[in-house]
């Protein structure tokens, strides 16, 4: 009868070792994750996240460089339609606005409002 659980200490130990072997653990942890499709960000989105992190840290030179790279990656990425392109460029525009505001803290709210009216 193979369905009966092991009874001796040696049998229990052997079963535990097999169940908790690195391969068995890997199968229990990685296999479910591998079966799900991995969601990956677009390169431009990952660069924008890095831009915001650099901005939060106050490193505006690095933030500006990341923003330029995000724009290059955005331009190279294929787009399905013009509506998607407009939606996908909005975070990039917002990032440029944030960088401008961080570089010009002396600008008043009215001045910023006038700039957005020009756009």
Backbone as ProteinMPNN parsed JSONL, in Angstrom:
{"seq_chain_A": "XXXXXXXXXXXXXXXXXXXXXXXXXXXXXXXXXXXXXXXXXXXXXXXXXXXXXXXXXXXXXXXXXXXXXXXXXXXXXXXXXXXXXXXXXXXXXXXXXXXXXXXXXXXXXXXXXXXXXXX", "coords_chain_A": {"N_chain_A": [[0.827, -1.175, 0.0], [0.907, 1.899, -1.116], [-0.268, 4.261, -0.445], [-0.315, 4.703, 2.242], [0.884, 6.698, 4.944], [4.387, 7.308, 5.764], [5.894, 5.525, 8.503], [8.04, 5.035, 10.28], [10.773, 6.75, 11.937], [12.918, 7.141, 10.171], [11.635, 6.843, 7.718], [9.826, 9.005, 7.881], [11.65, 11.117, 8.04], [12.993, 10.842, 5.592], [10.868, 11.337, 3.821], [10.306, 13.998, 4.49], [12.683, 15.235, 3.774], [12.691, 14.81, 1.008], [10.369, 16.209, 0.323], [11.031, 18.793, 1.065], [13.233, 19.378, -0.415], [15.609, 21.362, -2.304], [14.855, 21.399, -5.021], [12.142, 20.605, -4.925], [11.06, 22.637, -3.332], [11.591, 24.81, -4.989], [9.977, 24.159, -7.17], [7.458, 24.472, -5.973], [7.411, 27.194, -5.381], [8.376, 28.721, -7.614], [7.149, 27.649, -9.899], [4.275, 28.276, -9.866], [4.475, 31.07, -10.163], [5.82, 31.259, -12.573], [3.94, 30.321, -14.301], [2.131, 32.361, -14.545], [1.617, 35.168, -16.659], [4.272, 37.423, -17.068], [4.236, 40.716, -16.119], [5.505, 43.393, -17.732], [7.046, 46.552, -17.656], [7.006, 49.286, -19.947], [10.019, 50.517, -21.362], [10.232, 53.303, -21.353], [8.416, 53.952, -19.322], [9.647, 52.801, -17.073], [11.951, 54.373, -16.979], [10.785, 56.844, -16.458], [9.826, 56.379, -13.879], [12.276, 56.157, -12.553], [13.147, 58.766, -13.019], [11.318, 60.232, -11.399], [12.057, 59.269, -8.921], [14.719, 60.197, -8.731], [14.127, 62.92, -8.79], [12.688, 63.182, -6.407], [14.767, 62.736, -4.666], [16.187, 64.992, -5.024], [18.134, 65.216, -6.94], [18.563, 66.807, -9.556], [20.032, 66.967, -11.929], [20.556, 64.296, -12.676], [17.898, 63.513, -12.838], [17.015, 65.055, -15.029], [18.588, 63.925, -17.103], [17.596, 61.293, -17.099], [15.0, 61.828, -17.885], [15.354, 62.757, -20.49], [16.289, 60.394, -21.652], [14.0, 58.833, -21.271], [12.268, 60.101, -23.018], [13.502, 59.539, -25.479], [13.251, 56.73, -25.507], [10.487, 56.569, -25.524], [9.865, 57.687, -28.009], [10.897, 55.765, -29.701], [9.37, 53.533, -29.249], [6.862, 51.385, -30.566], [3.6, 52.43, -31.64], [0.083, 51.932, -31.489], [-2.153, 53.516, -32.237], [-3.154, 56.985, -32.778], [-4.528, 57.974, -30.577], [-3.631, 56.411, -28.44], [-0.984, 57.191, -28.424], [-1.184, 59.87, -27.657], [-2.191, 59.57, -25.046], [-0.064, 58.187, -23.911], [1.978, 60.019, -23.949], [1.365, 61.925, -22.098], [2.294, 61.441, -19.335], [4.997, 61.949, -19.74], [5.059, 64.643, -20.496], [4.047, 65.739, -18.139], [6.155, 65.096, -16.449], [8.218, 66.694, -17.495], [7.105, 69.183, -16.836], [7.158, 68.983, -14.054], [9.915, 68.9, -13.605], [10.612, 71.46, -14.521], [9.267, 73.034, -12.632], [10.649, 72.271, -10.316], [13.17, 73.241, -10.9], [12.657, 75.937, -11.006], [11.763, 77.225, -8.477], [11.062, 79.696, -7.567], [9.116, 80.72, -9.188], [5.839, 81.933, -9.428], [2.476, 80.784, -8.735], [0.705, 81.975, -10.516], [2.371, 82.577, -12.688], [3.055, 80.013, -13.551], [0.53, 79.157, -14.342], [0.088, 80.859, -16.525], [1.989, 79.884, -18.291], [0.995, 77.334, -18.897], [-1.268, 78.034, -20.267], [-0.244, 78.93, -22.641], [0.522, 76.662, -23.911]], "CA_chain_A": [[0.0, 0.0, 0.0], [1.732, 3.09, -1.246], [-1.002, 5.425, 0.02], [-0.146, 4.869, 3.678], [1.989, 7.6, 5.273], [5.536, 6.64, 6.374], [5.661, 5.358, 9.931], [9.26, 5.083, 11.085], [11.466, 8.03, 11.904], [13.702, 7.189, 8.938], [10.703, 7.084, 6.621], [9.351, 10.382, 8.029], [12.762, 12.006, 7.701], [13.207, 10.735, 4.155], [9.76, 12.022, 3.155], [10.468, 15.433, 4.721], [13.819, 15.691, 2.964], [12.251, 14.853, -0.395], [9.369, 17.261, 0.173], [11.655, 20.097, 1.264], [14.478, 19.506, -1.171], [15.622, 22.611, -3.063], [14.076, 21.261, -6.245], [10.718, 20.583, -4.599], [10.702, 23.991, -2.907], [11.616, 25.658, -6.181], [8.777, 23.849, -7.944], [6.278, 25.03, -5.307], [7.469, 28.652, -5.354], [8.598, 29.315, -8.921], [6.229, 27.147, -10.92], [3.063, 29.09, -9.985], [4.822, 32.394, -10.683], [6.209, 31.125, -13.972], [2.763, 30.06, -15.127], [1.461, 33.635, -14.773], [2.384, 36.02, -17.565], [5.002, 38.465, -16.367], [3.888, 42.055, -16.585], [6.702, 44.205, -17.802], [6.817, 47.949, -17.987], [7.742, 49.817, -21.091], [11.269, 51.137, -20.941], [9.984, 54.715, -21.049], [7.765, 54.02, -18.01], [10.666, 52.518, -16.055], [12.807, 55.554, -16.892], [10.017, 57.892, -15.771], [9.857, 56.059, -12.446], [13.605, 56.54, -12.073], [13.152, 60.232, -13.012], [10.617, 60.714, -10.21], [12.882, 58.921, -7.758], [15.825, 61.163, -8.691], [13.539, 64.213, -8.427], [12.388, 63.126, -4.973], [16.039, 62.804, -3.959], [16.769, 66.311, -5.261], [19.22, 65.141, -7.928], [17.898, 67.291, -10.764], [20.839, 66.666, -13.118], [20.252, 62.906, -13.03], [16.488, 63.488, -13.238], [16.929, 65.583, -16.393], [19.149, 62.924, -18.018], [16.63, 60.19, -17.189], [13.855, 62.308, -18.64], [15.754, 62.753, -21.902], [16.297, 58.986, -22.065], [12.601, 58.385, -21.337], [11.702, 60.636, -24.259], [14.068, 58.757, -26.586], [12.61, 55.409, -25.475], [9.089, 56.77, -25.912], [9.816, 57.919, -29.452], [11.254, 54.524, -30.412], [8.378, 52.482, -29.0], [5.776, 51.374, -31.561], [2.284, 52.839, -31.154], [-1.015, 51.374, -32.277], [-2.968, 54.578, -32.829], [-2.838, 58.335, -32.311], [-5.094, 58.147, -29.237], [-2.706, 55.805, -27.469], [0.221, 58.031, -28.391], [-1.487, 61.055, -26.857], [-2.268, 59.147, -23.646], [1.233, 57.747, -23.407], [2.901, 61.149, -23.85], [0.974, 62.771, -20.971], [3.216, 61.356, -18.198], [6.259, 62.567, -20.135], [4.837, 66.09, -20.405], [3.934, 66.055, -16.71], [7.502, 65.014, -15.873], [8.915, 67.922, -17.884], [6.546, 70.256, -16.021], [7.67, 68.833, -12.693], [11.32, 69.305, -13.605], [10.65, 72.911, -14.637], [8.869, 73.583, -11.338], [11.729, 72.042, -9.357], [14.293, 74.131, -11.251], [12.217, 77.328, -10.863], [10.863, 77.287, -7.312], [10.651, 81.084, -7.328], [7.978, 81.048, -10.053], [4.578, 81.935, -8.7], [1.418, 79.953, -9.3], [0.165, 82.674, -11.681], [3.303, 82.407, -13.809], [2.902, 78.657, -14.042], [-0.74, 79.124, -15.039], [0.261, 81.523, -17.818], [2.759, 79.001, -19.174], [0.152, 76.251, -19.388], [-2.209, 78.596, -21.231], [0.458, 79.075, -23.911], [0.683, 75.336, -24.508]], "C_chain_A": [[0.874, 1.242, 0.0], [1.037, 4.328, -0.691], [-0.848, 5.671, 1.511], [1.016, 5.807, 3.943], [3.147, 6.826, 5.891], [5.381, 6.604, 7.893], [6.922, 5.465, 10.759], [9.879, 6.466, 10.966], [12.254, 8.178, 10.61], [12.792, 7.478, 7.745], [10.155, 8.522, 6.666], [10.425, 11.38, 7.599], [13.006, 12.009, 6.192], [12.118, 11.476, 3.383], [9.89, 13.541, 3.305], [11.603, 15.99, 3.878], [13.409, 15.795, 1.5], [11.273, 15.998, -0.62], [9.989, 18.648, 0.262], [12.994, 20.228, 0.55], [14.452, 20.814, -1.951], [14.798, 22.535, -4.347], [12.584, 21.296, -5.99], [10.245, 21.963, -4.15], [10.632, 24.934, -4.103], [10.372, 25.42, -7.034], [7.529, 24.466, -7.311], [6.255, 26.554, -5.373], [7.51, 29.243, -6.764], [7.562, 28.873, -9.947], [4.937, 27.956, -10.989], [3.358, 30.475, -10.557], [5.172, 32.327, -12.161], [4.995, 30.901, -14.86], [1.977, 31.339, -15.406], [2.281, 34.462, -15.757], [3.025, 37.164, -16.787], [4.638, 39.816, -16.963], [5.163, 42.893, -16.579], [6.335, 45.618, -18.199], [7.541, 48.288, -19.272], [8.991, 50.495, -20.553], [11.038, 52.596, -20.569], [9.314, 54.871, -19.684], [8.759, 53.768, -16.88], [11.594, 53.719, -15.877], [12.081, 56.716, -16.219], [9.956, 57.636, -14.261], [11.197, 56.453, -11.839], [13.736, 58.064, -12.02], [12.5, 60.764, -11.739], [11.398, 60.399, -8.943], [14.043, 59.91, -7.624], [15.311, 62.546, -8.301], [13.242, 64.266, -6.931], [13.659, 63.263, -4.142], [16.729, 64.161, -4.137], [17.916, 66.319, -6.249], [18.661, 65.508, -9.301], [18.701, 67.023, -12.027], [20.562, 65.235, -13.599], [18.805, 62.8, -13.499], [16.333, 63.966, -14.68], [17.459, 64.568, -17.405], [18.202, 61.737, -18.191], [15.411, 60.587, -18.01], [14.151, 62.343, -20.135], [15.76, 61.32, -22.432], [14.871, 58.432, -22.176], [11.942, 58.88, -22.617], [12.215, 59.867, -25.475], [13.398, 57.388, -26.65], [11.153, 55.512, -25.909], [8.963, 56.942, -27.42], [10.093, 56.64, -30.241], [10.201, 53.44, -30.274], [7.276, 52.538, -30.052], [4.445, 51.735, -30.905], [1.205, 52.305, -32.081], [-1.82, 52.473, -32.967], [-2.61, 55.923, -32.201], [-3.395, 58.59, -30.91], [-4.195, 57.578, -28.163], [-1.453, 56.654, -27.336], [-0.009, 59.263, -27.525], [-1.539, 60.694, -25.376], [-0.899, 58.788, -23.094], [2.225, 58.89, -23.267], [2.573, 62.034, -22.647], [1.896, 62.646, -19.757], [4.572, 62.005, -18.496], [6.155, 64.09, -20.028], [4.758, 66.512, -18.937], [5.305, 66.02, -16.031], [8.324, 66.246, -16.244], [8.404, 69.106, -17.074], [7.084, 70.189, -14.595], [9.119, 69.284, -12.617], [11.431, 70.817, -13.689], [10.307, 73.553, -13.292], [9.959, 73.4, -10.29], [12.925, 72.954, -9.626], [13.942, 75.598, -11.058], [11.267, 77.465, -9.674], [10.365, 78.705, -7.038], [9.45, 81.493, -8.165], [6.684, 80.949, -9.256], [3.564, 81.04, -9.407], [0.833, 80.623, -10.535], [1.064, 82.505, -12.892], [3.183, 81.012, -14.393], [1.597, 78.521, -14.819], [-0.645, 79.764, -16.414], [1.026, 80.632, -18.782], [1.881, 77.883, -19.714], [-0.881, 76.764, -20.384], [-1.563, 78.725, -22.618], [0.553, 77.735, -24.649], [-0.569, 74.906, -25.12]], "O_chain_A": [[1.5, 1.581, 1.005], [1.69, 5.352, -0.484], [-1.213, 6.74, 1.999], [2.033, 5.736, 3.254], [2.918, 5.776, 6.493], [4.818, 7.518, 8.496], [6.856, 5.965, 11.883], [9.577, 7.239, 10.057], [12.25, 9.254, 10.011], [13.143, 8.267, 6.867], [10.034, 9.177, 5.631], [10.149, 12.351, 6.895], [13.202, 13.066, 5.592], [12.407, 12.164, 2.403], [9.618, 14.286, 2.363], [11.498, 17.088, 3.331], [13.747, 16.769, 0.829], [11.341, 16.682, -1.641], [9.522, 19.579, -0.395], [13.795, 21.101, 0.884], [13.372, 21.331, -2.235], [14.123, 23.496, -4.714], [11.836, 21.931, -6.733], [9.164, 22.41, -4.534], [9.72, 25.755, -4.207], [9.783, 26.365, -7.557], [6.64, 24.932, -8.023], [5.177, 27.147, -5.415], [6.757, 30.167, -7.07], [7.147, 29.675, -10.783], [4.52, 28.306, -12.093], [2.575, 30.997, -11.35], [4.853, 33.244, -12.918], [5.016, 31.25, -16.04], [1.237, 31.407, -16.387], [3.51, 34.457, -15.694], [2.381, 37.793, -15.948], [4.726, 40.017, -18.174], [5.805, 43.069, -15.544], [5.417, 45.838, -18.989], [8.542, 47.67, -19.635], [9.009, 50.985, -19.424], [11.587, 53.077, -19.577], [9.61, 55.821, -18.96], [8.72, 54.442, -15.851], [11.98, 54.047, -14.755], [12.698, 57.489, -15.488], [10.026, 58.572, -13.465], [11.249, 57.014, -10.745], [14.354, 58.604, -11.102], [13.054, 61.639, -11.073], [11.394, 61.187, -7.997], [14.318, 60.402, -6.53], [15.981, 63.269, -7.564], [13.511, 65.27, -6.271], [13.638, 63.832, -3.051], [17.732, 64.444, -3.481], [18.606, 67.329, -6.384], [18.329, 64.636, -10.104], [18.117, 66.866, -13.099], [20.358, 65.002, -14.79], [18.514, 62.078, -14.453], [15.606, 63.355, -15.463], [16.847, 64.369, -18.454], [18.028, 61.234, -19.302], [14.857, 59.769, -18.745], [13.296, 61.997, -20.95], [15.288, 61.065, -23.54], [14.578, 57.65, -23.08], [11.151, 58.164, -23.231], [11.451, 59.576, -26.395], [13.019, 56.933, -27.729], [10.647, 54.623, -26.593], [8.047, 56.395, -28.034], [9.568, 56.466, -31.341], [10.145, 52.523, -31.093], [6.804, 53.622, -30.395], [4.198, 51.385, -29.751], [1.386, 52.235, -33.297], [-2.132, 52.364, -34.153], [-1.865, 55.99, -31.223], [-2.8, 59.342, -30.137], [-4.013, 58.182, -27.105], [-0.924, 56.811, -26.236], [0.864, 59.656, -26.751], [-0.999, 61.418, -24.541], [-0.609, 59.058, -21.929], [3.214, 58.759, -22.547], [3.419, 62.817, -22.216], [2.258, 63.674, -19.183], [5.213, 62.548, -17.597], [7.068, 64.743, -19.524], [5.337, 67.526, -18.545], [5.581, 66.825, -15.14], [9.046, 66.785, -15.405], [9.197, 69.954, -16.664], [7.425, 71.212, -14.002], [9.51, 69.971, -11.673], [12.26, 71.409, -12.997], [10.969, 74.498, -12.862], [10.17, 74.284, -9.46], [13.607, 73.387, -8.697], [14.842, 76.431, -10.954], [10.093, 77.787, -9.852], [9.359, 78.89, -6.352], [8.824, 82.514, -7.882], [6.471, 79.996, -8.506], [3.781, 80.603, -10.537], [0.497, 79.942, -11.504], [0.575, 82.31, -14.006], [3.208, 80.849, -15.612], [1.558, 77.842, -15.845], [-1.236, 79.264, -17.371], [0.736, 80.63, -19.978], [2.01, 77.517, -20.882], [-1.325, 76.015, -21.254], [-2.246, 78.64, -23.639], [0.653, 77.701, -25.875], [-0.639, 73.811, -25.678]]}, "name": "protein", "num_of_chains": 1, "seq": "XXXXXXXXXXXXXXXXXXXXXXXXXXXXXXXXXXXXXXXXXXXXXXXXXXXXXXXXXXXXXXXXXXXXXXXXXXXXXXXXXXXXXXXXXXXXXXXXXXXXXXXXXXXXXXXXXXXXXXX"}
